[in-house]
Amino acid sequence: MVERPQFILKPGKEQSLNRFHPWVFSGAVKGVRGPEPVEGDLVEVLDSRDNFLAIGHYIIGSIAVRIVSFEPADINYDFWKDKIQKAYELRKSVGLAGNENTNAYRLIHGEGDYLPGLIVDFYNGTAVVQMHTVGMYLIKETISKALQEVLGDELQSIFNKSEGTMPYKADVEPVNGYIYGKASEKVALENGLKFQVDWERGQKTGFFVDQRNNRSLLEKYSKDRSVLNMFCYTGGFSFYAMRGGAKQVHSVDSSERAIQITNENVELNFPGDKRHESSAVDAFKYLNKIKDQYDLIVLDPPAFAKHVNVVKNALQGYRRLNAKAMEQIKPGGVLFTFSCSQVISKEQFRTMVFSAAARARRKIRILEQMTQPADHPIDIYHPEGEYLKGLVVYVE
C-alpha cells in the first residue's frame, strides 16, 4: 500500500529535479497514485519509470510540489529542526547571529535554506514567521518548537504573520498573532543604528532586512550630498545617509503611517537633527518638481511585477520612474535604483536602466552592482531566488 500520494512525472520531466530544482510544475505531472492528495500533504515525486526523485509539499496551482528533500527521509520533528539549525549556523558564520551591533536579520529564506514556503525574520528577540504554503502552515507548531530549541535564550517570542501570505485557494484561515511568548521591545539594531519594527501592522515582516548591505553602501556615498529617499517605507536609507554626513535628507512615501515611523526612526538616531524632512505624497508628483535639487536619489519601489504575465507593464513602470529621476537629478549626481521583482531578471533590469537613461538623454556610468545579502542565500539550483537587484549609477 502506498502511504503517501505519489506524483508520477511525464517522460523527460524529471530533468529539472535531477538538477535539484525545488519546484515541480503541474504541467510536468502525468498522474497521481495512492491516496487522494490534499493541499499541504507531503507527496513523493517519481519519474515515468517509478524511480524516486524527491519529497515535497503539494500545492494547488502552477507549482504543484515544492521539494523539501531529494533523498528518502522521515519527515519528522528532527528533520525540520536540523534544517533550522543549519540556517542558524549559516547566519552565525557570516557574523549576523550573536552580533552586538546587528540584531535584525533573516533567519530562514525559503528555498535558499531548503525550506520552501517558509520565511523567518529575527528582530531583537522576536522571530516573525511567514508561511507561503499550506504544508508549512500545517506544521507551524513544529516550526515554533524547533525555533525555540535552536535559538534558546535569544528568542523571546514568535509572531505568525501568515494571514496575507497564504495561497488564495488554500483551505485554511490563518490569523496573525503570537504563537510563542508575547509582544517584546520593537526597537532593533542594524550596524549600530536603531529602528522601530512594526511586525504586527507593517509591510512584509516589518522591515526590509534585505537592504542592509546596500544601506551601508549608500552611507559611503552620502557625505555632503542632498539625498532623496523615494519609497522610503520606515526610513532605512535615510538614517544611513545622515550618519554618512549628508547635508540634507528628504524621505518620501505615499503612506502616512510609513512617514510617521520614518520620523520616529530618525529621531531615535539623530534627535533634533534639522537635516531631515519627510513627505507623504505620490512618487511621480514629487519627482516632477525637484529639478536639480538632489545629487543622490534612492529609488526602492515595491515590486512592480509579481507574476510573469505583467513583466512588460512592470518594466515600463520602472523605466518611467528611473527616467524621471535621471531627468531631475543634479549633474554629477548618483542614483541608487532597485527592483525587488523576482520575475524581472538582472539583464531585464539593466536594459531598463539603459533605456531610461536614453529617454532622459543623460549619460550614465555604472559604479556598483547590488544584490541581496548573505542571510538571503540563493540556492545555486534555484536562480529564481535572486530577486533583489540594484545599480549605483553616476549621472553626468
C-alpha distance (Angstrom), angle and dihedral (degrees) to the residues before:
residue distance angle dihedral
M1 . . .
V2 3.82 . .
E3 3.83 108.8 .
R4 3.77 97.5 -165.3
P5 3.80 130.0 33.9
Q6 3.79 109.2 -93.8
F7 3.80 120.8 -145.1
I8 3.79 110.8 -151.1
L9 3.80 114.4 -155.4
K10 3.77 127.6 -142.5
P11 3.82 116.3 -104.9
G12 3.81 111.0 -75.4
K13 3.81 94.3 12.7
E14 3.79 92.0 102.9
Q15 3.79 92.0 74.8
S16 3.81 96.0 91.1
L17 3.81 91.3 50.5
N18 3.79 90.2 48.9
R19 3.82 84.2 57.8
F20 3.83 88.5 50.3
H21 3.79 97.1 -112.9
P22 3.83 103.9 162.7
W23 3.82 99.5 -139.6
V24 3.79 132.8 78.9
F25 3.80 113.1 -162.3
S26 3.78 119.4 -142.9
G27 3.80 91.4 -122.1
A28 3.82 90.1 62.6
V29 3.81 93.4 58.8
K30 3.81 116.8 98.3
G31 3.80 96.5 -177.5
V32 3.80 148.2 -38.1
R33 3.81 126.4 -108.1
G34 3.79 128.0 -163.5
P35 3.82 127.7 10.7
E36 3.79 117.6 13.9
P37 3.82 104.8 -96.8
V38 3.78 120.1 -120.9
E39 3.80 119.2 -158.6
G40 3.79 108.7 -87.9
D41 3.80 95.1 29.2
L42 3.76 120.4 134.3
V43 3.82 107.1 -116.8
E44 3.77 135.4 -176.9
V45 3.79 120.4 -124.8
L46 3.81 118.1 -146.2
D47 3.78 131.7 -179.1
S48 3.81 122.4 -120.4
R49 3.83 89.6 -85.9
D50 3.81 93.5 53.3
N51 3.82 94.8 -104.8
F52 3.81 114.4 150.1
L53 3.80 114.3 -109.0
A54 3.80 109.6 164.2
I55 3.81 150.4 -37.8
G56 3.79 122.5 -117.1
H57 3.79 149.0 147.7
Y58 3.79 117.2 -78.9
I59 3.80 115.2 -125.4
I60 3.79 131.0 -174.2
G61 3.79 105.3 -127.1
S62 3.79 143.9 53.9
I63 3.82 89.5 -46.8
A64 3.80 101.9 59.1
V65 3.82 99.9 -179.2
R66 3.80 133.8 20.5
I67 3.77 109.5 -156.7
V68 3.81 121.2 -126.4
S69 3.82 98.0 170.3
F70 3.79 135.6 20.5
E71 3.81 89.5 -166.8
P72 3.82 130.3 65.2
A73 3.81 102.6 -95.3
D74 3.77 145.2 160.7
I75 3.79 102.1 -108.6
N76 3.79 97.4 -148.3
Y77 3.79 139.4 129.2
D78 3.81 93.3 -73.0
F79 3.82 90.2 52.2
W80 3.83 92.3 56.9
K81 3.80 94.6 39.5
D82 3.81 90.9 53.0
K83 3.82 91.5 54.2
I84 3.81 91.7 48.3
Q85 3.82 90.7 47.2
K86 3.81 90.7 52.9
A87 3.81 90.9 48.6
Y88 3.81 89.6 52.1
E89 3.81 92.3 47.6
L90 3.81 89.9 53.3
R91 3.83 90.2 54.4
K92 3.79 90.0 49.8
S93 3.80 90.9 49.6
V94 3.82 92.4 55.5
G95 3.81 92.9 47.9
L96 3.78 100.6 -105.6
A97 3.81 107.9 104.6
G98 3.80 108.1 68.4
N99 3.81 94.0 15.5
E100 3.82 112.8 145.6
N101 3.81 93.0 -153.3
T102 3.82 97.0 45.1
N103 3.80 122.0 40.4
A104 3.80 96.9 159.8
Y105 3.79 121.3 81.7
R106 3.80 143.9 126.5
L107 3.77 109.2 -88.8
I108 3.82 98.1 -178.1
H109 3.79 124.2 24.9
G110 3.80 106.9 -174.0
E111 3.79 113.3 -120.4
G112 3.80 90.3 7.1
D113 3.82 88.0 68.7
Y114 3.82 94.9 34.8
L115 3.80 89.8 -106.1
P116 3.82 102.9 110.2
G117 3.77 113.4 -164.3
L118 3.82 95.5 23.7
I119 3.81 128.3 102.5
V120 3.80 123.2 175.6
D121 3.80 123.6 179.6
F122 3.81 119.4 -172.3
Y123 3.81 120.6 -144.9
N124 3.80 118.2 -178.9
G125 3.79 95.7 -52.3
T126 3.80 100.3 -24.5
A127 3.80 122.7 98.7
V128 3.82 111.8 -154.6
V129 3.79 109.3 -156.1
Q130 3.80 126.9 -160.5
M131 3.79 121.0 -175.5
H132 3.80 115.8 -160.5
T133 3.81 97.2 -179.2
V134 3.79 133.6 51.4
G135 3.79 89.3 -126.5
M136 3.80 91.7 61.8
Y137 3.80 92.5 41.2
L138 3.81 91.4 55.4
I139 3.82 91.0 57.0
K140 3.80 96.4 44.5
E141 3.81 91.9 121.4
T142 3.81 89.9 52.6
I143 3.81 90.0 49.2
S144 3.82 89.8 48.2
K145 3.80 93.1 51.3
A146 3.80 92.1 47.1
L147 3.82 92.1 49.5
Q148 3.79 90.0 51.9
E149 3.80 92.1 50.4
V150 3.82 95.7 45.0
L151 3.82 97.6 43.6
G152 3.82 97.3 36.7
D153 3.80 114.1 174.5
E154 3.82 92.0 1.0
L155 3.80 89.2 73.7
Q156 3.80 121.6 75.6
S157 3.80 101.3 161.4
I158 3.80 145.5 1.2
F159 3.80 120.2 -143.9
N160 3.80 117.7 -163.5
K161 3.81 109.0 -147.5
S162 3.81 100.5 173.5
E163 3.79 99.2 119.6
G164 3.79 92.9 101.9
T165 3.81 100.0 31.6
M166 3.80 104.7 59.8
P167 3.84 118.6 102.8
Y168 3.79 110.2 -89.6
K169 3.82 91.6 -123.7
A170 3.79 93.6 52.0
D171 3.80 115.7 125.2
V172 3.81 93.5 -137.2
E173 3.78 133.0 89.8
P174 3.81 108.6 -143.8
V175 3.78 118.1 -166.9
N176 3.78 121.8 -161.7
G177 3.78 113.9 -117.5
Y178 3.78 148.3 108.8
I179 3.79 115.3 -60.5
Y180 3.79 93.2 178.4
G181 3.78 130.9 23.1
K182 3.80 122.1 -16.6
A183 3.79 142.0 -89.5
S184 3.79 111.7 -47.0
E185 3.80 138.0 -178.6
K186 3.80 107.5 -42.0
V187 3.79 96.6 -158.3
A188 3.81 115.0 97.5
L189 3.80 135.4 -180.0
E190 3.79 129.1 -122.6
N191 3.80 117.3 179.4
G192 3.79 88.5 -24.5
L193 3.81 95.4 -51.2
K194 3.80 120.8 116.7
F195 3.77 125.0 -132.6
Q196 3.77 137.2 169.9
V197 3.79 117.6 -120.7
D198 3.79 118.7 -154.6
W199 3.79 98.5 -166.4
E200 3.79 91.7 159.8
R201 3.83 97.2 57.8
G202 3.81 107.2 6.1
Q203 3.80 130.2 98.2
K204 3.81 119.4 -78.0
T205 3.81 106.1 -19.5
G206 3.82 93.8 -23.9
F207 3.80 103.3 -85.1
F208 3.81 137.2 35.3
V209 3.80 102.4 -116.2
D210 3.81 89.7 170.3
Q211 3.83 90.6 78.3
R212 3.81 95.7 56.9
N213 3.83 96.5 108.7
N214 3.79 92.3 41.1
R215 3.79 91.2 52.1
S216 3.80 88.6 53.4
L217 3.79 89.4 51.1
L218 3.81 90.7 51.2
E219 3.79 89.6 53.2
K220 3.83 89.0 61.9
Y221 3.81 91.7 53.5
S222 3.82 97.6 45.1
K223 3.80 105.4 78.1
D224 3.82 111.9 125.8
R225 3.82 92.0 -10.4
S226 3.80 131.0 127.0
V227 3.79 103.6 -123.8
L228 3.78 129.9 -158.0
N229 3.82 116.1 -166.8
M230 3.81 107.0 -163.6
F231 3.82 119.4 -165.0
C232 3.80 84.6 13.6
Y233 3.85 95.8 172.3
T234 3.82 101.5 -176.1
G235 3.79 95.9 -8.2
G236 3.81 105.3 -99.7
F237 3.80 96.5 148.9
S238 3.81 90.5 41.6
F239 3.78 99.5 62.7
Y240 3.81 91.8 41.6
A241 3.82 87.8 54.8
M242 3.79 89.9 50.6
R243 3.79 92.2 51.5
G244 3.78 88.0 48.5
G245 3.80 90.9 61.0
A246 3.80 103.1 -100.0
K247 3.79 112.4 171.4
Q248 3.81 91.6 -140.6
V249 3.82 135.2 3.2
H250 3.79 125.3 -164.1
S251 3.81 120.1 -169.2
V252 3.81 120.5 -158.2
D253 3.80 130.4 -173.9
S254 3.79 133.5 148.8
S255 3.82 90.5 -129.9
E256 3.80 117.9 87.6
R257 3.81 89.3 -160.2
A258 3.82 91.7 53.7
I259 3.81 91.1 50.2
Q260 3.80 90.4 49.9
I261 3.82 91.3 54.6
T262 3.82 91.0 43.4
N263 3.80 89.8 56.5
E264 3.80 90.9 47.7
N265 3.82 91.3 49.5
V266 3.80 92.5 50.0
E267 3.81 89.6 49.0
L268 3.83 90.0 50.5
N269 3.78 90.6 58.1
F270 3.82 104.5 26.2
P271 3.81 108.6 23.4
G272 3.79 113.1 -161.2
D273 3.82 93.6 0.5
K274 3.80 108.3 156.0
R275 3.82 94.8 -161.4
H276 3.81 91.8 85.1
E277 3.80 128.0 78.8
S278 3.80 129.2 165.8
S279 3.79 137.8 -160.3
A280 3.80 134.5 -167.9
V281 3.79 100.4 -146.0
D282 3.81 142.0 121.9
A283 3.81 112.2 -79.4
F284 3.80 97.9 -128.6
K285 3.80 93.1 46.4
Y286 3.78 89.2 53.9
L287 3.81 95.5 44.3
N288 3.81 91.4 52.9
K289 3.81 93.2 66.9
I290 3.81 106.4 41.0
K291 3.82 103.8 83.2
D292 3.84 109.7 169.2
Q293 3.81 91.8 -15.6
Y294 3.82 96.8 117.9
D295 3.79 134.3 41.9
L296 3.82 95.2 -171.3
I297 3.80 121.8 44.6
V298 3.81 127.4 179.0
L299 3.81 117.8 -155.4
D300 3.80 109.7 -171.3
P301 3.81 104.2 153.4
P302 3.80 126.3 174.3
A303 3.79 116.6 -94.7
F304 3.80 107.8 -65.9
A305 3.83 91.1 -167.9
K306 3.79 125.9 40.3
H307 3.80 95.9 160.6
V308 3.81 133.2 44.7
N309 3.81 92.7 -121.6
V310 3.82 92.4 65.8
V311 3.82 98.6 46.3
K312 3.80 94.3 105.7
N313 3.80 93.6 53.4
A314 3.80 91.1 43.3
L315 3.80 92.6 53.6
Q316 3.79 89.4 51.1
G317 3.81 89.0 52.9
Y318 3.81 92.7 49.1
R319 3.83 90.4 46.5
R320 3.79 93.1 51.2
L321 3.81 91.8 47.7
N322 3.80 95.0 48.0
A323 3.80 93.6 44.1
K324 3.80 90.4 53.5
A325 3.82 91.9 50.1
M326 3.81 91.2 48.2
E327 3.80 91.1 49.8
Q328 3.80 91.6 52.5
I329 3.81 104.1 38.9
K330 3.81 119.4 100.4
P331 3.80 117.4 -100.6
G332 3.79 107.0 -91.2
G333 3.79 90.0 28.0
V334 3.80 127.1 144.1
L335 3.80 123.8 -130.2
F336 3.82 123.3 -159.2
T337 3.80 105.0 -163.7
F338 3.80 128.3 178.5
S339 3.77 145.4 -179.9
C340 3.80 122.3 -163.2
S341 3.82 93.7 -177.4
Q342 3.80 107.6 123.5
V343 3.82 93.1 -157.6
I344 3.82 92.2 58.4
S345 3.79 111.5 81.9
K346 3.80 127.2 -141.8
E347 3.80 88.8 -109.1
Q348 3.81 93.1 52.0
F349 3.79 90.8 47.5
R350 3.79 93.2 50.0
T351 3.81 92.0 47.1
M352 3.81 88.7 50.5
V353 3.82 91.0 54.1
F354 3.81 89.4 48.8
S355 3.81 92.4 52.6
A356 3.82 91.5 44.5
A357 3.80 89.5 55.3
A358 3.79 90.8 49.1
R359 3.79 90.1 50.0
A360 3.82 91.2 49.8
R361 3.82 89.9 44.7
R362 3.81 91.6 -131.7
K363 3.79 127.6 135.4
I364 3.79 111.4 -125.8
R365 3.79 135.6 -177.8
I366 3.81 127.0 -161.2
L367 3.81 111.8 -119.9
E368 3.81 101.4 170.6
Q369 3.79 138.7 8.7
M370 3.79 116.4 -146.0
T371 3.78 137.3 -162.0
Q372 3.80 140.9 159.6
P373 3.84 121.7 -55.8
A374 3.81 130.0 -108.0
D375 3.81 94.5 -89.4
H376 3.82 86.7 63.9
P377 3.82 95.3 57.3
I378 3.80 121.0 -173.6
D379 3.79 117.7 -135.4
I380 3.81 103.3 -132.2
Y381 3.81 88.6 -138.0
H382 3.83 91.5 52.7
P383 3.82 107.9 54.9
E384 3.83 89.8 170.7
G385 3.80 85.9 77.2
E386 3.80 90.4 74.2
Y387 3.79 95.0 86.8
L388 3.82 104.4 144.5
K389 3.77 117.7 74.5
G390 3.77 131.3 163.7
L391 3.78 144.9 166.9
V392 3.78 133.7 -151.6
V393 3.79 106.9 -149.3
Y394 3.80 133.1 -176.3
V395 3.79 112.6 -136.8
E396 3.81 115.7 -153.4
